[in-house]
Amino acid sequence: MERAERIAVAKRLLAMIDRNETEYGEEPAWEADIGRFTDKERFLKEKEEFFHQRPQVIAYTADLPKNGDYYATELAGKPILLTRGKDGQVRAFLNACRHRGVQLAEGCGHGHTFTCPYHAWTFNSHGDLIGVPSRDAFDGLLSDRGLIALPVHEEVGLILIHPQPDGELDFDAFMGSMKGVIAGYHYENLRFIKEFRTKARINWKHAVDGGVEGYHVPFLHPETVGPMTLPQFIHLDCGLHHTLITTQPDIAKLRDLPEEEWPEYCNFSTTNAIFPNTVVGVGEMIGFFQRSDPGAEPGECDYIFRVYGWGHNPSEEDRMRDDYVADMLIRVAMDEDMKAQSNSQVMMEAGAVPSIIFGRREQNVSRMHRNYDRLIGHDAEAALAAERLRDAAE
């Protein structure tokens, strides 16, 4: 979304404010089965189809900004190692030594080699095996023992990988119109501040749902981000991906300024759900990255939330402000969003509700769930009817 497009969006938001208008989706509200959050068979289908067979955005350029940087993370239980070589290229590997499979790297850092702690096999940032103690003891079996590479592509500040070594990766095809939404926001200029990771007591979809609907904001966040947000949200459908545009109260100040003096991001922010489970967003002050990878059971996920500031050489004042905002966002994510989502998950598993409803102010969530259903061949009406029969029998 280039500046001219952002100005057009701001004008649309100002018109919505003048009319006291909130956006409703055109599709009717619908009732859905709770098995989408609790059923083990469905959960395993999603894990295989969405996480093991499709490309995913796994990091930002900002996670390894310099040649020689690395970032170790996970994708649905698979350990992933991202490196930026001396040539400036990002590479992706399974983060496992080719000797006995021990993990090579943790967290993020800087270094052009990775040495296994078990037997000191050493690999370079291109994945080549460059050091083996007692090499002659392996009888010629070392000719093809570099790290297992994964397809990877870096563009518009995002890093996309395919979890299968032989997987097909087409960035433009995968991103579709979402690429245009992300472009122009200069994600490559972000600077990592801090992260929070946990094993969350939620189905992975809860975290994605919460990121792209604003219906809950004034009620769940009345003293944190709620007062920073107006009720005028815009929902963008990008196929498998979805964007929520959030309006800040300061947008009203734009009326008193000529367009050429409007701030870069026009006093609104974007939160973008990139299929299946990555939520990314930036605003005037800060950016964030969220993933919620499925765990061992439907009601468990590996949750990661990373916060970023703008610019690679911040002042001390900028650092203090960024730390404050990052801490606030992490508290909101964990103490407010995650608390409510975990409660929802536990209540569903306990049979406290027979079904759920997606309303017309939850357009993005509704469309995402219809996509999930379509891709695994799930008949929501049939599943809902089956749940009702089962409940009646009990």
C-alpha positions as CSV (number, residue, x, y, z in Angstrom):
1,M,0.0,0.0,0.0
2,E,1.9,3.0,-1.3
3,R,1.4,6.5,0.1
4,A,-1.3,7.5,-2.4
5,E,-3.3,4.4,-1.4
6,R,-2.9,5.2,2.3
7,I,-4.2,8.7,1.7
8,A,-7.3,7.2,-0.1
9,V,-7.9,4.9,2.9
10,A,-7.6,7.8,5.3
11,K,-10.1,9.8,3.4
12,R,-12.5,6.8,3.5
13,L,-12.0,6.5,7.2
14,L,-12.7,10.2,7.8
15,A,-15.9,9.9,5.7
16,M,-16.9,6.9,7.9
17,I,-16.3,8.9,11.0
18,D,-18.4,11.8,9.7
19,R,-21.3,9.4,9.1
20,N,-20.7,7.6,12.4
21,E,-20.5,4.4,10.3
22,T,-19.1,1.0,11.2
23,E,-18.4,-1.5,8.5
24,Y,-20.6,-4.6,8.3
25,G,-19.9,-7.5,5.9
26,E,-22.2,-8.3,3.1
27,E,-22.4,-12.0,3.9
28,P,-24.9,-13.0,6.6
29,A,-23.9,-14.1,10.1
30,W,-23.6,-17.9,10.4
31,E,-23.4,-20.5,13.0
32,A,-20.5,-22.9,13.1
33,D,-19.4,-26.1,14.9
34,I,-17.0,-25.9,17.8
35,G,-15.1,-28.9,16.4
36,R,-13.0,-26.5,14.4
37,F,-11.3,-25.7,17.7
38,T,-11.5,-29.1,19.5
39,D,-11.7,-32.0,17.1
40,K,-8.5,-34.1,16.9
41,E,-9.2,-35.5,13.4
42,R,-9.8,-32.0,12.0
43,F,-6.7,-30.7,13.8
44,L,-4.5,-33.3,12.3
45,K,-5.8,-32.5,8.8
46,E,-5.1,-28.8,9.3
47,K,-1.6,-29.5,10.5
48,E,-0.8,-31.6,7.5
49,E,-2.5,-29.5,4.8
50,F,-1.8,-26.0,6.1
51,F,1.5,-26.4,7.9
52,H,3.4,-29.2,6.3
53,Q,2.5,-28.8,2.7
54,R,2.2,-25.0,2.1
55,P,4.6,-22.0,2.2
56,Q,4.5,-19.8,5.2
57,V,5.9,-16.4,6.3
58,I,8.2,-17.3,9.1
59,A,10.2,-14.1,9.8
60,Y,11.0,-10.5,8.9
61,T,14.1,-9.2,7.1
62,A,14.6,-7.4,10.4
63,D,15.2,-10.8,12.2
64,L,18.6,-11.1,10.5
65,P,19.5,-7.7,9.1
66,K,23.2,-8.2,8.6
67,N,25.4,-10.6,6.7
68,G,26.3,-13.4,9.1
69,D,23.1,-13.1,11.2
70,Y,21.0,-16.1,12.0
71,Y,17.6,-16.8,13.5
72,A,16.5,-20.1,14.9
73,T,12.7,-20.7,15.1
74,E,10.1,-23.4,14.5
75,L,7.3,-24.2,12.1
76,A,4.7,-26.6,13.5
77,G,7.3,-28.5,15.5
78,K,10.0,-28.4,12.8
79,P,13.2,-26.6,13.9
80,I,14.1,-24.0,11.3
81,L,17.4,-22.2,10.9
82,L,17.5,-19.0,8.8
83,T,20.9,-17.5,7.9
84,R,22.2,-14.6,6.0
85,G,25.4,-15.5,4.3
86,K,28.4,-13.3,3.4
87,D,26.7,-12.8,0.0
88,G,23.7,-11.2,1.7
89,Q,21.3,-14.0,0.7
90,V,18.9,-15.5,3.2
91,R,18.9,-19.3,3.4
92,A,16.7,-21.7,5.3
93,F,17.6,-25.1,6.7
94,L,16.2,-27.7,9.0
95,N,18.0,-26.9,12.2
96,A,19.6,-30.3,12.8
97,C,23.1,-31.7,12.5
98,R,23.4,-34.4,9.8
99,H,25.2,-36.7,12.1
100,R,22.7,-37.5,14.9
101,G,20.1,-34.8,14.4
102,V,21.0,-32.5,17.3
103,Q,19.8,-28.9,17.1
104,L,22.6,-26.6,16.0
105,A,21.5,-23.1,16.9
106,E,19.1,-21.4,19.3
107,G,17.6,-17.9,19.3
108,C,19.2,-15.3,17.1
109,G,22.8,-14.0,16.8
110,H,25.7,-13.5,14.6
111,G,28.2,-16.0,13.2
112,H,29.2,-17.7,10.0
113,T,29.6,-21.2,11.4
114,F,27.5,-23.6,13.5
115,T,29.1,-26.3,15.6
116,C,27.1,-29.2,16.9
117,P,27.5,-29.5,20.7
118,Y,27.4,-33.3,20.6
119,H,30.3,-34.2,18.3
120,A,31.5,-30.8,17.0
121,W,30.4,-31.3,13.4
122,T,30.6,-27.8,11.9
123,F,28.5,-26.2,9.1
124,N,28.8,-22.8,7.5
125,S,26.0,-20.3,6.8
126,H,25.5,-21.8,3.4
127,G,24.7,-25.1,5.0
128,D,28.0,-26.8,3.9
129,L,29.6,-29.4,6.2
130,I,33.1,-27.9,6.8
131,G,34.4,-29.7,9.8
132,V,34.2,-33.2,11.2
133,P,36.5,-34.6,13.9
134,S,38.1,-37.9,12.8
135,R,36.7,-37.5,9.3
136,D,38.3,-40.7,8.1
137,A,36.2,-42.7,10.5
138,F,33.1,-42.2,8.3
139,D,34.3,-44.3,5.4
140,G,33.2,-41.9,2.6
141,L,29.7,-41.2,3.9
142,L,30.2,-37.5,4.2
143,S,30.0,-36.3,0.6
144,D,26.3,-35.2,0.9
145,R,25.9,-34.3,4.6
146,G,25.3,-30.5,4.4
147,L,22.2,-29.1,6.2
148,I,18.9,-29.9,4.6
149,A,17.9,-26.8,2.7
150,L,14.3,-25.5,2.4
151,P,13.0,-23.2,-0.4
152,V,13.1,-19.6,0.8
153,H,12.2,-16.2,-0.7
154,E,12.7,-12.7,0.8
155,E,10.7,-9.7,-0.4
156,V,9.0,-6.5,1.0
157,G,10.6,-7.2,4.3
158,L,9.1,-10.7,4.7
159,I,10.8,-14.1,4.6
160,L,8.7,-16.9,3.1
161,I,9.7,-20.6,3.3
162,H,8.3,-23.9,2.2
163,P,8.6,-26.6,4.9
164,Q,9.4,-29.4,2.4
165,P,12.8,-29.5,0.8
166,D,11.3,-30.2,-2.6
167,G,8.3,-27.8,-2.1
168,E,7.4,-25.2,-4.7
169,L,7.7,-21.6,-3.7
170,D,6.2,-18.7,-5.7
171,F,6.1,-15.5,-3.6
172,D,3.8,-13.6,-5.9
173,A,1.3,-16.4,-6.2
174,F,1.3,-17.1,-2.5
175,M,0.9,-13.5,-1.4
176,G,-1.5,-12.4,-4.1
177,S,-3.0,-8.9,-3.4
178,M,-1.5,-9.0,0.1
179,K,1.9,-8.2,-1.4
180,G,0.5,-4.8,-2.4
181,V,-0.9,-4.2,1.1
182,I,2.5,-4.9,2.7
183,A,4.6,-3.1,0.0
184,G,5.2,0.5,0.8
185,Y,5.3,0.0,4.6
186,H,9.1,-0.7,4.5
187,Y,9.1,-3.7,6.8
188,E,12.8,-4.0,6.0
189,N,13.5,-0.9,8.1
190,L,12.1,-2.5,11.3
191,R,14.5,-3.2,14.2
192,F,13.8,-6.1,16.6
193,I,13.1,-5.0,20.2
194,K,11.9,-8.1,22.2
195,E,9.8,-11.2,22.0
196,F,7.5,-13.4,24.1
197,R,7.1,-17.2,23.5
198,T,4.9,-19.6,25.3
199,K,3.0,-22.9,25.0
200,A,-0.5,-21.4,24.9
201,R,-3.7,-23.2,26.0
202,I,-5.6,-22.4,22.8
203,N,-6.2,-23.8,19.4
204,W,-3.9,-22.0,16.9
205,K,-6.8,-20.4,15.1
206,H,-7.8,-18.3,18.2
207,A,-4.7,-16.2,17.9
208,V,-5.2,-15.5,14.2
209,D,-8.9,-14.7,14.8
210,G,-8.2,-12.2,17.5
211,G,-5.7,-10.3,15.3
212,V,-8.1,-9.4,12.4
213,E,-11.4,-8.3,14.0
214,G,-11.9,-5.1,15.9
215,Y,-15.4,-5.9,17.3
216,H,-13.8,-7.0,20.6
217,V,-11.4,-4.1,21.0
218,P,-13.4,-1.6,23.2
219,F,-14.7,-4.4,25.4
220,L,-11.6,-6.5,26.0
221,H,-9.1,-3.6,26.0
222,P,-10.9,-0.7,27.7
223,E,-7.8,0.7,29.4
224,T,-5.0,-0.4,27.0
225,V,-5.4,-0.3,23.2
226,G,-9.2,0.4,23.3
227,P,-8.8,4.2,23.9
228,M,-6.3,4.3,21.1
229,T,-8.7,3.0,18.6
230,L,-11.9,4.3,16.9
231,P,-14.8,2.0,15.9
232,Q,-14.1,2.6,12.2
233,F,-12.4,-0.5,11.0
234,I,-11.9,-1.6,7.3
235,H,-11.6,-5.2,6.4
236,L,-9.7,-6.2,3.2
237,D,-10.2,-9.6,1.6
238,C,-6.9,-10.8,0.0
239,G,-8.0,-14.4,-0.9
240,L,-6.4,-16.6,1.7
241,H,-5.0,-13.6,3.5
242,H,-6.9,-10.7,5.3
243,T,-6.2,-7.2,6.5
244,L,-7.8,-5.2,9.4
245,I,-7.3,-1.4,9.1
246,T,-7.5,0.2,12.6
247,T,-8.2,3.9,13.0
248,Q,-6.4,6.1,15.5
249,P,-8.1,9.1,17.1
250,D,-5.5,11.4,15.8
251,I,-6.8,10.8,12.2
252,A,-9.1,13.7,12.8
253,K,-6.1,16.1,12.8
254,L,-5.6,15.3,9.1
255,R,-8.5,17.6,8.3
256,D,-6.5,20.6,9.2
257,L,-3.4,19.7,7.1
258,P,-2.7,19.7,3.4
259,E,-2.3,16.1,2.1
260,E,1.4,16.6,1.5
261,E,1.9,17.2,5.2
262,W,-0.1,14.1,6.3
263,P,2.1,11.7,8.3
264,E,3.6,8.7,6.5
265,Y,1.0,6.2,7.7
266,C,-1.9,8.6,7.9
267,N,-2.9,7.7,11.5
268,F,-4.1,4.2,10.9
269,S,-2.4,0.9,11.2
270,T,-2.8,-2.5,9.4
271,T,-2.9,-5.9,10.9
272,N,-2.4,-8.7,8.3
273,A,-3.3,-12.3,8.7
274,I,-1.1,-14.3,6.2
275,F,-2.3,-17.8,5.7
276,P,-2.4,-20.0,7.7
277,N,-1.3,-18.5,11.0
278,T,1.1,-15.5,10.7
279,V,-0.2,-12.1,11.7
280,V,2.0,-9.1,10.9
281,G,1.4,-5.4,11.3
282,V,3.0,-2.0,11.5
283,G,1.9,1.5,12.5
284,E,3.5,4.9,12.8
285,M,5.4,3.9,16.0
286,I,5.9,0.1,16.0
287,G,5.6,-3.2,14.3
288,F,4.9,-6.8,15.4
289,F,5.0,-10.4,14.3
290,Q,2.8,-13.2,15.7
291,R,2.7,-16.9,14.9
292,S,0.6,-19.6,16.6
293,D,1.8,-23.0,15.5
294,P,-0.3,-26.1,16.4
295,G,1.0,-28.2,19.3
296,A,0.3,-31.8,20.1
297,E,-3.4,-31.4,20.8
298,P,-6.1,-29.2,19.3
299,G,-6.2,-27.0,22.4
300,E,-2.4,-26.3,22.5
301,C,-0.2,-24.1,20.4
302,D,3.3,-22.7,20.3
303,Y,2.8,-19.0,20.4
304,I,5.4,-16.3,19.5
305,F,5.0,-12.6,19.6
306,R,7.9,-10.3,18.5
307,V,7.9,-6.5,18.6
308,Y,9.9,-4.1,16.4
309,G,10.7,-0.4,16.2
310,W,11.6,1.7,13.3
311,G,15.1,2.6,12.2
312,H,18.4,0.9,12.7
313,N,20.1,3.6,14.7
314,P,17.5,4.7,17.3
315,S,18.2,7.4,19.9
316,E,18.0,6.6,23.6
317,E,14.7,8.3,23.7
318,D,13.4,6.1,20.9
319,R,14.7,3.0,22.7
320,M,12.9,3.9,25.9
321,R,9.6,4.6,24.0
322,D,9.9,1.4,22.0
323,D,10.5,-0.7,25.1
324,Y,7.5,0.8,26.8
325,V,5.2,0.2,23.9
326,A,6.6,-3.3,23.4
327,D,5.9,-4.2,27.0
328,M,2.4,-2.8,26.7
329,L,1.6,-4.8,23.6
330,I,3.0,-8.0,25.1
331,R,0.8,-7.5,28.2
332,V,-2.2,-6.9,26.0
333,A,-1.5,-10.0,24.0
334,M,-1.0,-12.2,27.1
335,D,-3.1,-10.7,29.9
336,E,-6.1,-9.7,27.7
337,D,-6.3,-11.5,24.4
338,M,-4.7,-14.8,25.4
339,K,-6.7,-14.9,28.7
340,A,-10.0,-14.6,26.8
341,Q,-9.0,-17.0,24.1
342,S,-7.8,-19.6,26.6
343,N,-11.1,-19.3,28.4
344,S,-13.0,-19.8,25.2
345,Q,-11.0,-22.9,24.4
346,V,-11.5,-24.5,27.8
347,M,-15.3,-23.7,27.7
348,M,-15.6,-25.3,24.2
349,E,-13.7,-28.4,25.3
350,A,-16.0,-28.6,28.4
351,G,-19.1,-28.6,26.2
352,A,-20.3,-25.3,27.7
353,V,-21.5,-24.0,24.3
354,P,-23.1,-26.1,21.5
355,S,-21.9,-23.9,18.7
356,I,-20.3,-20.5,17.9
357,I,-21.5,-17.6,15.7
358,F,-19.6,-15.3,13.3
359,G,-21.2,-12.0,12.9
360,R,-21.0,-9.3,10.1
361,R,-18.5,-7.2,12.1
362,E,-16.2,-10.2,12.1
363,Q,-15.8,-10.4,8.3
364,N,-12.2,-11.4,8.2
365,V,-12.7,-14.2,10.8
366,S,-15.7,-15.5,8.9
367,R,-13.9,-15.5,5.6
368,M,-10.9,-17.2,7.1
369,H,-12.9,-20.0,8.6
370,R,-14.8,-20.6,5.4
371,N,-11.4,-20.9,3.7
372,Y,-10.1,-23.3,6.3
373,D,-13.3,-25.4,5.8
374,R,-13.0,-25.4,2.1
375,L,-9.4,-26.4,2.0
376,I,-9.9,-29.5,4.1
377,G,-13.3,-30.4,2.7
378,H,-15.1,-29.6,6.0
379,D,-18.9,-29.3,5.8
380,A,-19.7,-26.9,8.6
381,E,-23.5,-27.4,8.4
382,A,-23.2,-31.2,8.6
383,A,-20.7,-31.0,11.4
384,L,-23.1,-28.7,13.3
385,A,-26.0,-31.0,12.8
386,A,-23.8,-34.0,14.0
387,E,-22.9,-32.0,17.1
388,R,-26.5,-31.3,17.9
389,L,-27.5,-35.0,17.5
390,R,-24.7,-36.0,19.8
391,D,-25.7,-33.4,22.4
392,A,-29.3,-34.6,22.2
393,A,-28.2,-38.2,22.7
394,E,-26.3,-37.2,25.8
